[in-house]
Amino acid sequence: MVKGKKVIIFDLDGTLIDSIGIWNLIDKQLIETISDYKIENVDLGKQRDLILKKYSQHRL
C-alpha cells in the first residue's frame, strides 16, 4: 500500500489544522436541528454532551 509512495500524510484530527471550531459549529447546528435548544458558544461542549445524550436515547 505504501510501496512507491514518497509522502504519506496523517492528520490526527486537529494535528495539521485546528479543526475544533468547525466541529463546534457542526455540533451547534446539529443540536439546534434535532432539538428546540438555541446553543451559545459558551460551554458548548457541556451543552452538546447533555443534549445529544438526551436526544440520542429517543432516536435509537
C-alpha distance matrix in Angstrom:
0.0 3.8 5.6 8.5 8.4 12.0 12.2 10.7 13.6 14.5 17.9 19.5 22.1 24.6 23.1 22.8 25.6 28.4 27.8 30.5 33.0 30.9 30.4 34.2 35.1 33.0 34.5 38.0 37.7 36.4 39.3 41.9 40.6 40.8 43.9 47.1 46.3 46.1 43.8 44.7 42.1 44.0 42.6 40.0 37.8 40.7 41.9 38.4 38.0 41.5 41.5 38.1 39.0 42.3 40.9 37.9 40.4 42.3 39.4 37.8
3.8 0.0 3.8 6.2 5.5 8.5 8.9 7.9 11.3 12.8 16.5 18.4 21.2 23.3 21.3 20.8 23.9 26.9 26.8 29.7 32.2 30.4 30.2 33.8 34.9 33.1 34.7 38.1 38.0 37.1 39.9 42.4 41.5 41.9 44.8 47.9 46.7 46.3 43.9 44.4 41.5 43.3 42.2 39.7 37.5 40.5 41.9 38.6 38.3 41.9 42.1 38.8 39.8 43.2 42.1 39.2 41.8 43.9 41.1 39.7
5.6 3.8 0.0 3.8 5.5 8.7 10.5 10.7 14.4 16.3 20.0 22.0 24.9 26.8 24.7 23.9 27.1 30.3 30.3 33.3 35.7 33.9 33.8 37.5 38.4 36.7 38.4 41.7 41.6 40.7 43.6 46.0 45.0 45.5 48.5 51.5 50.4 50.0 47.5 48.0 45.2 47.0 45.9 43.4 41.2 44.3 45.7 42.4 42.1 45.7 45.9 42.6 43.6 47.0 45.7 42.8 45.4 47.4 44.6 43.1
8.5 6.2 3.8 0.0 3.8 6.5 9.3 10.7 14.4 17.1 20.6 23.1 25.8 27.4 25.1 23.9 26.9 30.4 30.5 33.8 35.9 34.1 34.5 38.1 38.8 37.3 39.3 42.4 42.2 41.6 44.6 46.8 45.8 46.6 49.6 52.5 51.4 50.6 48.2 48.6 45.6 47.6 46.8 44.3 42.4 45.6 46.9 43.7 43.6 47.3 47.3 44.1 45.4 48.7 47.4 44.7 47.5 49.3 46.4 45.2
8.4 5.5 5.5 3.8 0.0 3.8 5.7 7.1 10.8 13.6 17.0 19.8 22.4 23.7 21.5 20.1 23.1 26.6 26.9 30.2 32.2 30.5 31.0 34.6 35.3 33.9 36.0 39.0 38.9 38.4 41.4 43.6 42.8 43.6 46.5 49.3 48.1 47.2 44.8 45.0 42.0 44.0 43.3 40.8 39.0 42.3 43.6 40.4 40.5 44.2 44.2 41.2 42.6 45.9 44.6 42.0 44.9 46.8 43.9 42.9
12.0 8.5 8.7 6.5 3.8 0.0 3.8 7.0 10.2 13.6 16.8 19.7 22.3 23.1 20.5 18.8 22.0 25.5 26.3 29.7 31.6 30.3 31.0 34.5 35.2 34.3 36.4 39.2 39.3 39.2 42.0 44.1 43.6 44.6 47.4 50.0 48.5 47.4 44.8 44.7 41.6 43.4 42.9 40.6 38.9 42.3 43.8 40.8 41.0 44.8 44.9 42.0 43.6 46.9 45.8 43.4 46.4 48.3 45.6 44.8
12.2 8.9 10.5 9.3 5.7 3.8 0.0 3.8 6.5 10.0 13.1 16.1 18.6 19.3 16.8 15.1 18.2 21.8 22.6 25.9 27.9 26.6 27.4 30.8 31.6 30.8 32.8 35.7 35.8 35.8 38.6 40.6 40.3 41.3 44.0 46.5 45.0 43.8 41.2 41.0 37.8 39.6 39.1 36.9 35.2 38.6 40.1 37.1 37.4 41.2 41.4 38.6 40.2 43.5 42.5 40.2 43.3 45.2 42.6 41.9
10.7 7.9 10.7 10.7 7.1 7.0 3.8 0.0 3.8 6.7 10.1 12.9 15.5 16.7 14.4 13.3 16.5 19.8 20.2 23.4 25.6 24.2 24.6 28.1 29.1 28.0 29.9 32.9 33.1 32.8 35.5 37.8 37.4 38.2 40.9 43.6 42.0 41.1 38.4 38.5 35.4 37.1 36.4 34.1 32.2 35.5 37.0 34.0 34.1 37.9 38.1 35.2 36.6 40.0 39.0 36.6 39.7 41.6 39.1 38.3
13.6 11.3 14.4 14.4 10.8 10.2 6.5 3.8 0.0 3.8 6.6 9.7 12.1 13.0 10.8 9.6 12.7 16.0 16.5 19.6 21.9 20.7 21.1 24.5 25.6 24.7 26.5 29.5 29.9 29.7 32.3 34.6 34.4 35.3 37.8 40.4 38.7 37.6 34.9 34.8 31.6 33.4 32.8 30.5 28.7 32.1 33.6 30.6 30.9 34.7 34.9 32.2 33.8 37.2 36.3 34.1 37.2 39.2 36.8 36.3
14.5 12.8 16.3 17.1 13.6 13.6 10.0 6.7 3.8 0.0 3.8 6.2 9.0 10.5 8.6 8.6 11.6 14.3 14.4 17.2 19.9 18.8 18.6 22.0 23.5 22.5 23.9 27.0 27.6 27.2 29.6 32.1 32.0 32.7 35.1 37.7 36.0 35.2 32.3 32.4 29.3 30.9 29.9 27.7 25.6 28.9 30.5 27.5 27.6 31.3 31.8 29.0 30.4 33.9 33.1 30.8 33.9 36.0 33.8 33.1
17.9 16.5 20.0 20.6 17.0 16.8 13.1 10.1 6.6 3.8 0.0 3.8 5.5 6.9 5.7 5.9 8.3 10.7 10.7 13.4 16.1 15.1 15.1 18.3 19.9 19.1 20.5 23.5 24.3 24.1 26.4 28.8 29.0 29.8 32.0 34.5 32.6 31.6 28.7 28.7 25.5 27.1 26.3 24.0 22.2 25.6 27.1 24.2 24.5 28.3 28.7 26.1 27.7 31.1 30.4 28.4 31.6 33.7 31.6 31.3
19.5 18.4 22.0 23.1 19.8 19.7 16.1 12.9 9.7 6.2 3.8 0.0 3.8 6.0 5.3 7.7 9.5 10.7 10.5 12.3 15.6 15.0 14.1 17.1 19.3 18.5 19.2 22.3 23.6 23.1 24.9 27.7 28.1 28.5 30.5 33.1 31.1 30.3 27.3 27.3 24.2 25.4 24.1 22.1 19.8 22.9 24.8 22.0 21.8 25.6 26.4 23.9 25.1 28.7 28.3 26.2 29.2 31.6 29.8 29.3
22.1 21.2 24.9 25.8 22.4 22.3 18.6 15.5 12.1 9.0 5.5 3.8 0.0 3.7 5.8 7.7 7.9 8.2 7.1 8.8 12.0 11.3 10.3 13.4 15.5 14.7 15.5 18.6 19.9 19.5 21.4 24.0 24.5 25.1 27.1 29.5 27.5 26.6 23.6 23.7 20.6 22.1 21.0 18.7 16.7 20.1 21.6 18.8 19.0 22.8 23.3 20.9 22.6 25.9 25.4 23.7 26.9 29.0 27.3 27.2
24.6 23.3 26.8 27.4 23.7 23.1 19.3 16.7 13.0 10.5 6.9 6.0 3.7 0.0 3.8 5.7 5.1 4.8 5.3 7.2 10.2 10.4 10.4 12.8 15.0 15.2 16.1 18.6 20.2 20.5 22.1 24.4 25.4 26.3 27.9 30.0 27.6 26.3 23.1 22.6 19.2 20.6 19.9 18.0 16.3 19.9 21.5 19.2 19.8 23.5 24.1 22.3 24.1 27.3 27.0 25.7 29.0 31.0 29.5 29.8
23.1 21.3 24.7 25.1 21.5 20.5 16.8 14.4 10.8 8.6 5.7 5.3 5.8 3.8 0.0 3.8 5.7 7.0 8.7 10.7 13.6 14.0 14.1 16.5 18.7 18.9 19.9 22.4 23.9 24.2 25.9 28.2 29.1 30.0 31.7 33.8 31.4 30.0 26.8 26.1 22.6 23.7 23.0 21.4 19.6 23.0 24.9 22.7 23.1 26.8 27.6 25.7 27.3 30.7 30.5 29.0 32.1 34.3 32.8 32.8
22.8 20.8 23.9 23.9 20.1 18.8 15.1 13.3 9.6 8.6 5.9 7.7 7.7 5.7 3.8 0.0 3.8 6.9 8.8 11.8 13.9 13.8 14.9 17.5 18.9 19.3 20.9 23.1 24.3 25.0 27.0 29.0 29.7 31.0 32.8 34.8 32.5 30.9 27.8 27.0 23.5 25.0 24.8 23.0 21.8 25.3 26.9 24.6 25.5 29.2 29.6 27.7 29.6 32.8 32.3 30.9 34.3 36.2 34.4 34.6
25.6 23.9 27.1 26.9 23.1 22.0 18.2 16.5 12.7 11.6 8.3 9.5 7.9 5.1 5.7 3.8 0.0 3.8 5.8 9.0 10.4 10.5 12.2 14.4 15.6 16.4 18.2 20.1 21.2 22.3 24.3 25.9 26.9 28.5 30.1 31.8 29.5 27.6 24.6 23.7 20.2 22.0 22.1 20.2 19.4 23.1 24.4 22.2 23.5 27.1 27.3 25.6 27.9 30.9 30.3 29.3 32.7 34.4 32.8 33.4
28.4 26.9 30.3 30.4 26.6 25.5 21.8 19.8 16.0 14.3 10.7 10.7 8.2 4.8 7.0 6.9 3.8 0.0 3.8 5.8 7.3 8.6 10.0 11.5 13.1 14.4 15.8 17.4 19.1 20.2 21.7 23.4 24.8 26.3 27.6 29.1 26.5 24.6 21.4 20.3 16.7 18.3 18.5 16.7 16.1 19.7 21.1 19.2 20.6 24.1 24.4 23.1 25.4 28.3 28.0 27.2 30.6 32.4 31.0 31.8
27.8 26.8 30.3 30.5 26.9 26.3 22.6 20.2 16.5 14.4 10.7 10.5 7.1 5.3 8.7 8.8 5.8 3.8 0.0 3.8 5.5 5.3 6.5 8.7 10.2 10.9 12.4 14.4 15.7 16.7 18.5 20.3 21.3 22.8 24.3 26.1 23.7 22.1 19.1 18.5 15.3 17.3 17.3 14.9 14.3 18.0 18.9 16.6 18.2 21.7 21.6 20.1 22.6 25.4 24.7 24.0 27.5 29.0 27.5 28.4
30.5 29.7 33.3 33.8 30.2 29.7 25.9 23.4 19.6 17.2 13.4 12.3 8.8 7.2 10.7 11.8 9.0 5.8 3.8 0.0 3.8 5.4 5.1 6.0 8.6 9.8 10.3 12.0 14.2 15.1 16.2 18.1 19.7 21.0 22.0 23.6 21.0 19.4 16.1 15.4 12.1 13.8 13.5 11.3 10.6 14.3 15.4 13.4 15.0 18.4 18.6 17.5 19.9 22.6 22.3 21.9 25.2 26.9 25.8 26.9
33.0 32.2 35.7 35.9 32.2 31.6 27.9 25.6 21.9 19.9 16.1 15.6 12.0 10.2 13.6 13.9 10.4 7.3 5.5 3.8 0.0 3.8 5.5 5.1 6.2 8.7 9.9 10.5 12.4 14.2 15.3 16.6 18.3 20.2 21.0 22.2 19.5 17.4 14.3 13.3 10.0 12.5 13.2 10.8 11.4 15.0 15.4 13.7 16.1 19.1 18.8 18.1 20.9 23.2 22.7 22.7 26.2 27.4 26.4 27.9
30.9 30.4 33.9 34.1 30.5 30.3 26.6 24.2 20.7 18.8 15.1 15.0 11.3 10.4 14.0 13.8 10.5 8.6 5.3 5.4 3.8 0.0 3.8 5.5 5.2 6.3 8.6 9.9 10.8 12.3 14.3 15.5 16.6 18.5 20.0 21.5 19.4 17.6 15.0 14.9 12.2 15.1 15.6 12.5 12.9 16.6 16.4 14.1 16.6 19.6 18.7 17.4 20.5 22.7 21.6 21.5 25.1 26.1 24.6 26.1
30.4 30.2 33.8 34.5 31.0 31.0 27.4 24.6 21.1 18.6 15.1 14.1 10.3 10.4 14.1 14.9 12.2 10.0 6.5 5.1 5.5 3.8 0.0 3.8 5.4 5.0 6.0 8.5 9.8 10.3 12.1 14.1 15.1 16.4 17.9 19.9 17.8 16.6 13.8 14.3 11.9 14.4 14.0 10.7 10.3 13.9 13.9 11.1 13.1 16.3 15.7 14.1 17.0 19.4 18.5 18.1 21.7 22.9 21.5 22.8
34.2 33.8 37.5 38.1 34.6 34.5 30.8 28.1 24.5 22.0 18.3 17.1 13.4 12.8 16.5 17.5 14.4 11.5 8.7 6.0 5.1 5.5 3.8 0.0 3.8 5.5 5.0 6.0 8.6 9.8 10.5 12.2 14.1 15.4 16.2 17.6 15.1 13.5 10.5 10.6 8.1 10.7 10.6 7.2 7.8 11.3 11.0 8.9 11.6 14.4 13.8 13.1 16.1 18.2 17.6 17.9 21.3 22.4 21.6 23.3
35.1 34.9 38.4 38.8 35.3 35.2 31.6 29.1 25.6 23.5 19.9 19.3 15.5 15.0 18.7 18.9 15.6 13.1 10.2 8.6 6.2 5.2 5.4 3.8 0.0 3.8 5.4 5.1 6.2 8.6 10.0 10.6 12.2 14.4 15.4 16.5 14.4 12.4 10.1 10.6 8.8 12.2 12.9 9.5 11.0 14.1 12.9 10.9 14.2 16.4 15.0 14.4 17.8 19.4 18.2 18.8 22.4 22.9 21.8 23.9
33.0 33.1 36.7 37.3 33.9 34.3 30.8 28.0 24.7 22.5 19.1 18.5 14.7 15.2 18.9 19.3 16.4 14.4 10.9 9.8 8.7 6.3 5.0 5.5 3.8 0.0 3.8 5.5 5.2 6.1 8.6 10.0 10.5 12.3 14.1 16.0 14.5 13.4 11.6 13.1 11.8 15.0 14.9 11.2 11.9 14.8 13.5 10.6 13.4 15.8 14.1 12.6 16.1 17.8 16.1 16.2 20.0 20.4 18.9 20.8
34.5 34.7 38.4 39.3 36.0 36.4 32.8 29.9 26.5 23.9 20.5 19.2 15.5 16.1 19.9 20.9 18.2 15.8 12.4 10.3 9.9 8.6 6.0 5.0 5.4 3.8 0.0 3.8 5.5 5.0 6.1 8.5 9.7 10.7 11.9 14.0 12.2 11.7 9.5 11.4 10.5 13.1 12.3 8.5 8.8 11.4 9.9 6.8 9.7 12.0 10.4 9.1 12.6 14.3 13.1 13.4 17.0 17.7 16.7 18.7
38.0 38.1 41.7 42.4 39.0 39.2 35.7 32.9 29.5 27.0 23.5 22.3 18.6 18.6 22.4 23.1 20.1 17.4 14.4 12.0 10.5 9.9 8.5 6.0 5.1 5.5 3.8 0.0 3.8 5.5 5.3 6.2 8.5 10.2 10.6 11.8 9.5 8.2 6.2 8.2 8.1 11.1 11.2 7.6 9.5 11.6 9.3 7.4 11.1 12.5 10.5 10.5 14.1 15.0 13.8 15.1 18.5 18.7 18.1 20.6
37.7 38.0 41.6 42.2 38.9 39.3 35.8 33.1 29.9 27.6 24.3 23.6 19.9 20.2 23.9 24.3 21.2 19.1 15.7 14.2 12.4 10.8 9.8 8.6 6.2 5.2 5.5 3.8 0.0 3.8 5.5 5.2 6.0 8.7 10.0 11.3 10.3 9.2 8.6 11.1 11.4 14.7 15.0 11.4 13.1 15.1 12.6 10.4 13.8 15.0 12.3 11.8 15.6 16.1 14.1 15.4 18.8 18.5 17.3 20.1
36.4 37.1 40.7 41.6 38.4 39.2 35.8 32.8 29.7 27.2 24.1 23.1 19.5 20.5 24.2 25.0 22.3 20.2 16.7 15.1 14.2 12.3 10.3 9.8 8.6 6.1 5.0 5.5 3.8 0.0 3.8 5.5 5.1 6.2 8.4 10.9 10.4 10.6 10.2 13.1 13.6 16.3 15.7 12.1 12.9 14.5 12.0 9.2 11.9 13.1 10.2 8.9 12.6 13.3 10.9 11.7 15.3 15.0 13.7 16.3
39.3 39.9 43.6 44.6 41.4 42.0 38.6 35.5 32.3 29.6 26.4 24.9 21.4 22.1 25.9 27.0 24.3 21.7 18.5 16.2 15.3 14.3 12.1 10.5 10.0 8.6 6.1 5.3 5.5 3.8 0.0 3.8 5.4 5.4 5.8 8.2 7.0 8.0 7.6 11.0 12.2 14.4 13.5 10.3 11.4 12.1 9.1 7.0 9.9 10.2 7.0 6.9 10.6 10.7 8.9 10.8 13.9 13.7 13.3 16.1
41.9 42.4 46.0 46.8 43.6 44.1 40.6 37.8 34.6 32.1 28.8 27.7 24.0 24.4 28.2 29.0 25.9 23.4 20.3 18.1 16.6 15.5 14.1 12.2 10.6 10.0 8.5 6.2 5.2 5.5 3.8 0.0 3.8 5.7 5.4 6.1 5.6 5.8 7.0 10.5 12.4 14.9 14.9 12.0 14.0 14.7 11.3 10.1 13.3 13.1 9.8 10.5 14.0 13.3 11.4 13.8 16.6 15.7 15.4 18.6
40.6 41.5 45.0 45.8 42.8 43.6 40.3 37.4 34.4 32.0 29.0 28.1 24.5 25.4 29.1 29.7 26.9 24.8 21.3 19.7 18.3 16.6 15.1 14.1 12.2 10.5 9.7 8.5 6.0 5.1 5.4 3.8 0.0 3.8 5.7 7.5 8.6 9.4 10.8 14.2 15.8 18.5 18.3 15.1 16.6 17.5 14.2 12.4 15.1 15.1 11.5 11.2 14.7 14.0 11.1 13.0 16.0 14.5 13.5 16.8
40.8 41.9 45.5 46.6 43.6 44.6 41.3 38.2 35.3 32.7 29.8 28.5 25.1 26.3 30.0 31.0 28.5 26.3 22.8 21.0 20.2 18.5 16.4 15.4 14.4 12.3 10.7 10.2 8.7 6.2 5.4 5.7 3.8 0.0 3.8 7.1 8.6 10.8 12.0 15.7 17.3 19.5 18.6 15.6 16.4 16.7 13.5 11.7 13.6 13.1 9.4 8.8 11.8 10.7 7.5 9.7 12.3 10.7 10.0 13.5
43.9 44.8 48.5 49.6 46.5 47.4 44.0 40.9 37.8 35.1 32.0 30.5 27.1 27.9 31.7 32.8 30.1 27.6 24.3 22.0 21.0 20.0 17.9 16.2 15.4 14.1 11.9 10.6 10.0 8.4 5.8 5.4 5.7 3.8 0.0 3.8 5.4 8.4 10.2 14.0 16.3 18.0 17.2 14.7 15.9 15.6 12.0 11.2 13.2 11.9 8.1 9.1 11.8 9.9 7.7 10.9 12.9 11.3 11.8 15.3
47.1 47.9 51.5 52.5 49.3 50.0 46.5 43.6 40.4 37.7 34.5 33.1 29.5 30.0 33.8 34.8 31.8 29.1 26.1 23.6 22.2 21.5 19.9 17.6 16.5 16.0 14.0 11.8 11.3 10.9 8.2 6.1 7.5 7.1 3.8 0.0 3.8 6.7 9.6 13.1 16.1 17.6 17.4 15.4 17.4 16.7 12.9 13.1 15.5 13.7 10.3 12.2 14.7 12.5 11.0 14.5 16.1 14.4 15.3 18.9
46.3 46.7 50.4 51.4 48.1 48.5 45.0 42.0 38.7 36.0 32.6 31.1 27.5 27.6 31.4 32.5 29.5 26.5 23.7 21.0 19.5 19.4 17.8 15.1 14.4 14.5 12.2 9.5 10.3 10.4 7.0 5.6 8.6 8.6 5.4 3.8 0.0 3.8 6.1 9.5 12.6 13.9 13.7 11.9 14.2 13.5 9.7 10.4 13.1 11.5 8.6 11.1 13.7 12.1 11.5 14.8 16.7 15.7 16.7 20.0
46.1 46.3 50.0 50.6 47.2 47.4 43.8 41.1 37.6 35.2 31.6 30.3 26.6 26.3 30.0 30.9 27.6 24.6 22.1 19.4 17.4 17.6 16.6 13.5 12.4 13.4 11.7 8.2 9.2 10.6 8.0 5.8 9.4 10.8 8.4 6.7 3.8 0.0 3.8 6.7 9.9 11.7 12.5 10.7 13.7 13.7 10.2 11.0 14.4 13.5 11.0 13.3 16.2 15.2 14.6 17.5 19.8 19.1 19.7 23.0
43.8 43.9 47.5 48.2 44.8 44.8 41.2 38.4 34.9 32.3 28.7 27.3 23.6 23.1 26.8 27.8 24.6 21.4 19.1 16.1 14.3 15.0 13.8 10.5 10.1 11.6 9.5 6.2 8.6 10.2 7.6 7.0 10.8 12.0 10.2 9.6 6.1 3.8 0.0 3.8 6.5 8.3 8.9 7.0 10.2 10.6 7.5 8.4 12.0 11.8 10.0 12.1 15.1 14.9 14.7 17.2 19.7 19.7 20.3 23.1
44.7 44.4 48.0 48.6 45.0 44.7 41.0 38.5 34.8 32.4 28.7 27.3 23.7 22.6 26.1 27.0 23.7 20.3 18.5 15.4 13.3 14.9 14.3 10.6 10.6 13.1 11.4 8.2 11.1 13.1 11.0 10.5 14.2 15.7 14.0 13.1 9.5 6.7 3.8 0.0 3.8 5.3 7.3 6.5 10.3 10.9 8.8 10.3 13.7 13.8 12.9 15.0 17.8 17.9 18.1 20.4 22.9 23.2 23.8 26.4
42.1 41.5 45.2 45.6 42.0 41.6 37.8 35.4 31.6 29.3 25.5 24.2 20.6 19.2 22.6 23.5 20.2 16.7 15.3 12.1 10.0 12.2 11.9 8.1 8.8 11.8 10.5 8.1 11.4 13.6 12.2 12.4 15.8 17.3 16.3 16.1 12.6 9.9 6.5 3.8 0.0 3.8 6.2 5.1 8.7 10.4 9.4 10.3 13.5 14.6 14.2 15.6 18.4 19.3 19.5 21.2 24.0 24.7 25.0 27.3
44.0 43.3 47.0 47.6 44.0 43.4 39.6 37.1 33.4 30.9 27.1 25.4 22.1 20.6 23.7 25.0 22.0 18.3 17.3 13.8 12.5 15.1 14.4 10.7 12.2 15.0 13.1 11.1 14.7 16.3 14.4 14.9 18.5 19.5 18.0 17.6 13.9 11.7 8.3 5.3 3.8 0.0 3.8 5.4 8.4 9.1 8.9 10.9 13.4 14.1 14.6 16.5 18.6 19.5 20.5 22.2 24.6 25.7 26.4 28.5
42.6 42.2 45.9 46.8 43.3 42.9 39.1 36.4 32.8 29.9 26.3 24.1 21.0 19.9 23.0 24.8 22.1 18.5 17.3 13.5 13.2 15.6 14.0 10.6 12.9 14.9 12.3 11.2 15.0 15.7 13.5 14.9 18.3 18.6 17.2 17.4 13.7 12.5 8.9 7.3 6.2 3.8 0.0 3.8 5.5 5.4 6.2 8.5 10.2 11.0 12.2 14.1 15.7 16.9 18.3 19.7 21.9 23.4 24.3 26.0
40.0 39.7 43.4 44.3 40.8 40.6 36.9 34.1 30.5 27.7 24.0 22.1 18.7 18.0 21.4 23.0 20.2 16.7 14.9 11.3 10.8 12.5 10.7 7.2 9.5 11.2 8.5 7.6 11.4 12.1 10.3 12.0 15.1 15.6 14.7 15.4 11.9 10.7 7.0 6.5 5.1 5.4 3.8 0.0 3.8 5.5 5.1 5.8 8.5 10.0 10.4 11.6 13.8 15.2 16.0 17.2 19.9 21.1 21.6 23.5
37.8 37.5 41.2 42.4 39.0 38.9 35.2 32.2 28.7 25.6 22.2 19.8 16.7 16.3 19.6 21.8 19.4 16.1 14.3 10.6 11.4 12.9 10.3 7.8 11.0 11.9 8.8 9.5 13.1 12.9 11.4 14.0 16.6 16.4 15.9 17.4 14.2 13.7 10.2 10.3 8.7 8.4 5.5 3.8 0.0 3.8 5.5 5.1 6.2 8.7 10.1 10.5 12.1 14.3 15.4 15.9 18.5 20.3 20.7 22.0
40.7 40.5 44.3 45.6 42.3 42.3 38.6 35.5 32.1 28.9 25.6 22.9 20.1 19.9 23.0 25.3 23.1 19.7 18.0 14.3 15.0 16.6 13.9 11.3 14.1 14.8 11.4 11.6 15.1 14.5 12.1 14.7 17.5 16.7 15.6 16.7 13.5 13.7 10.6 10.9 10.4 9.1 5.4 5.5 3.8 0.0 3.8 5.4 5.3 6.4 8.7 10.1 10.9 12.6 14.5 15.4 17.3 19.3 20.3 21.7
41.9 41.9 45.7 46.9 43.6 43.8 40.1 37.0 33.6 30.5 27.1 24.8 21.6 21.5 24.9 26.9 24.4 21.1 18.9 15.4 15.4 16.4 13.9 11.0 12.9 13.5 9.9 9.3 12.6 12.0 9.1 11.3 14.2 13.5 12.0 12.9 9.7 10.2 7.5 8.8 9.4 8.9 6.2 5.1 5.5 3.8 0.0 3.8 5.5 5.3 6.0 8.3 9.9 10.7 12.1 13.8 15.9 17.2 18.3 20.2
38.4 38.6 42.4 43.7 40.4 40.8 37.1 34.0 30.6 27.5 24.2 22.0 18.8 19.2 22.7 24.6 22.2 19.2 16.6 13.4 13.7 14.1 11.1 8.9 10.9 10.6 6.8 7.4 10.4 9.2 7.0 10.1 12.4 11.7 11.2 13.1 10.4 11.0 8.4 10.3 10.3 10.9 8.5 5.8 5.1 5.4 3.8 0.0 3.8 5.6 5.4 5.8 8.2 9.9 10.5 11.5 14.1 15.6 16.0 17.7
38.0 38.3 42.1 43.6 40.5 41.0 37.4 34.1 30.9 27.6 24.5 21.8 19.0 19.8 23.1 25.5 23.5 20.6 18.2 15.0 16.1 16.6 13.1 11.6 14.2 13.4 9.7 11.1 13.8 11.9 9.9 13.3 15.1 13.6 13.2 15.5 13.1 14.4 12.0 13.7 13.5 13.4 10.2 8.5 6.2 5.3 5.5 3.8 0.0 3.8 5.7 5.5 6.0 8.6 10.2 10.4 12.5 14.7 15.5 16.5
41.5 41.9 45.7 47.3 44.2 44.8 41.2 37.9 34.7 31.3 28.3 25.6 22.8 23.5 26.8 29.2 27.1 24.1 21.7 18.4 19.1 19.6 16.3 14.4 16.4 15.8 12.0 12.5 15.0 13.1 10.2 13.1 15.1 13.1 11.9 13.7 11.5 13.5 11.8 13.8 14.6 14.1 11.0 10.0 8.7 6.4 5.3 5.6 3.8 0.0 3.8 5.7 5.3 6.3 8.8 10.1 11.3 13.2 14.8 16.2
41.5 42.1 45.9 47.3 44.2 44.9 41.4 38.1 34.9 31.8 28.7 26.4 23.3 24.1 27.6 29.6 27.3 24.4 21.6 18.6 18.8 18.7 15.7 13.8 15.0 14.1 10.4 10.5 12.3 10.2 7.0 9.8 11.5 9.4 8.1 10.3 8.6 11.0 10.0 12.9 14.2 14.6 12.2 10.4 10.1 8.7 6.0 5.4 5.7 3.8 0.0 3.8 5.4 5.1 6.2 8.4 10.2 11.2 12.5 14.6
38.1 38.8 42.6 44.1 41.2 42.0 38.6 35.2 32.2 29.0 26.1 23.9 20.9 22.3 25.7 27.7 25.6 23.1 20.1 17.5 18.1 17.4 14.1 13.1 14.4 12.6 9.1 10.5 11.8 8.9 6.9 10.5 11.2 8.8 9.1 12.2 11.1 13.3 12.1 15.0 15.6 16.5 14.1 11.6 10.5 10.1 8.3 5.8 5.5 5.7 3.8 0.0 3.8 5.4 5.2 5.7 8.5 10.0 10.3 12.0
39.0 39.8 43.6 45.4 42.6 43.6 40.2 36.6 33.8 30.4 27.7 25.1 22.6 24.1 27.3 29.6 27.9 25.4 22.6 19.9 20.9 20.5 17.0 16.1 17.8 16.1 12.6 14.1 15.6 12.6 10.6 14.0 14.7 11.8 11.8 14.7 13.7 16.2 15.1 17.8 18.4 18.6 15.7 13.8 12.1 10.9 9.9 8.2 6.0 5.3 5.4 3.8 0.0 3.8 5.6 5.3 6.5 9.1 10.3 11.1
42.3 43.2 47.0 48.7 45.9 46.9 43.5 40.0 37.2 33.9 31.1 28.7 25.9 27.3 30.7 32.8 30.9 28.3 25.4 22.6 23.2 22.7 19.4 18.2 19.4 17.8 14.3 15.0 16.1 13.3 10.7 13.3 14.0 10.7 9.9 12.5 12.1 15.2 14.9 17.9 19.3 19.5 16.9 15.2 14.3 12.6 10.7 9.9 8.6 6.3 5.1 5.4 3.8 0.0 3.8 5.7 5.7 7.1 9.4 11.0
40.9 42.1 45.7 47.4 44.6 45.8 42.5 39.0 36.3 33.1 30.4 28.3 25.4 27.0 30.5 32.3 30.3 28.0 24.7 22.3 22.7 21.6 18.5 17.6 18.2 16.1 13.1 13.8 14.1 10.9 8.9 11.4 11.1 7.5 7.7 11.0 11.5 14.6 14.7 18.1 19.5 20.5 18.3 16.0 15.4 14.5 12.1 10.5 10.2 8.8 6.2 5.2 5.6 3.8 0.0 3.8 5.3 5.2 6.5 9.0
37.9 39.2 42.8 44.7 42.0 43.4 40.2 36.6 34.1 30.8 28.4 26.2 23.7 25.7 29.0 30.9 29.3 27.2 24.0 21.9 22.7 21.5 18.1 17.9 18.8 16.2 13.4 15.1 15.4 11.7 10.8 13.8 13.0 9.7 10.9 14.5 14.8 17.5 17.2 20.4 21.2 22.2 19.7 17.2 15.9 15.4 13.8 11.5 10.4 10.1 8.4 5.7 5.3 5.7 3.8 0.0 3.8 5.4 5.2 6.3
40.4 41.8 45.4 47.5 44.9 46.4 43.3 39.7 37.2 33.9 31.6 29.2 26.9 29.0 32.1 34.3 32.7 30.6 27.5 25.2 26.2 25.1 21.7 21.3 22.4 20.0 17.0 18.5 18.8 15.3 13.9 16.6 16.0 12.3 12.9 16.1 16.7 19.8 19.7 22.9 24.0 24.6 21.9 19.9 18.5 17.3 15.9 14.1 12.5 11.3 10.2 8.5 6.5 5.7 5.3 3.8 0.0 3.8 5.6 5.7
42.3 43.9 47.4 49.3 46.8 48.3 45.2 41.6 39.2 36.0 33.7 31.6 29.0 31.0 34.3 36.2 34.4 32.4 29.0 26.9 27.4 26.1 22.9 22.4 22.9 20.4 17.7 18.7 18.5 15.0 13.7 15.7 14.5 10.7 11.3 14.4 15.7 19.1 19.7 23.2 24.7 25.7 23.4 21.1 20.3 19.3 17.2 15.6 14.7 13.2 11.2 10.0 9.1 7.1 5.2 5.4 3.8 0.0 3.8 5.8
39.4 41.1 44.6 46.4 43.9 45.6 42.6 39.1 36.8 33.8 31.6 29.8 27.3 29.5 32.8 34.4 32.8 31.0 27.5 25.8 26.4 24.6 21.5 21.6 21.8 18.9 16.7 18.1 17.3 13.7 13.3 15.4 13.5 10.0 11.8 15.3 16.7 19.7 20.3 23.8 25.0 26.4 24.3 21.6 20.7 20.3 18.3 16.0 15.5 14.8 12.5 10.3 10.3 9.4 6.5 5.2 5.6 3.8 0.0 3.8
37.8 39.7 43.1 45.2 42.9 44.8 41.9 38.3 36.3 33.1 31.3 29.3 27.2 29.8 32.8 34.6 33.4 31.8 28.4 26.9 27.9 26.1 22.8 23.3 23.9 20.8 18.7 20.6 20.1 16.3 16.1 18.6 16.8 13.5 15.3 18.9 20.0 23.0 23.1 26.4 27.3 28.5 26.0 23.5 22.0 21.7 20.2 17.7 16.5 16.2 14.6 12.0 11.1 11.0 9.0 6.3 5.7 5.8 3.8 0.0
